[in-house]
Amino acid sequence: MPLAVLSAEQTAPFFVEAAEWIASAAGVARRTVPGGHMGFLDHPRELAKEIDAMF
């Protein structure tokens, strides 16, 4: 099953650290996507491209 750990460019540093930990534990790389906490609202196309790239 594909797995991606995403965090946005404007994500608070402690969430980036948590995302890094999760990605490391899962054996995948964390990806950075445009926008902030609700990237699906402010950068929906870019987020959709990142999700689509998993498949």
C-alpha positions in Angstrom: 0.0 0.0 0.0 1.4 3.4 -0.9 2.3 5.7 2.0 3.2 9.3 1.9 3.9 11.6 4.8 3.2 15.2 3.8 3.8 18.5 5.5 3.2 21.9 4.1 5.7 24.7 3.6 4.0 26.7 6.4 3.6 23.8 8.8 4.6 24.6 12.4 8.1 23.2 13.2 6.9 20.7 15.8 4.5 19.2 13.3 7.3 18.9 10.8 9.4 17.1 13.4 6.5 14.7 14.1 6.1 14.1 10.4 9.8 13.3 10.1 9.6 10.8 12.9 6.5 9.1 11.4 8.1 9.0 7.9 11.3 7.6 9.4 9.5 4.9 11.3 7.5 4.0 8.2 10.6 3.9 6.0 9.5 6.6 3.7 10.6 10.2 3.0 8.5 13.2 4.1 7.3 15.3 1.3 6.8 19.1 1.5 3.7 20.5 -0.3 2.8 24.1 -0.9 0.6 26.1 1.5 -0.3 25.9 5.1 -2.2 23.7 7.5 -5.2 23.5 5.2 -3.4 23.0 1.9 -6.4 21.3 0.4 -8.2 24.7 0.5 -5.4 27.1 -0.5 -3.4 24.9 -2.9 -5.7 22.1 -3.9 -4.2 21.4 -7.3 -0.6 21.2 -6.0 -1.8 18.9 -3.1 -3.7 16.7 -5.5 -0.6 16.3 -7.7 1.4 15.2 -4.7 -1.2 12.6 -3.7 -1.6 11.5 -7.3 2.2 10.9 -7.6 1.9 8.2 -4.9 0.0 6.0 -7.4 
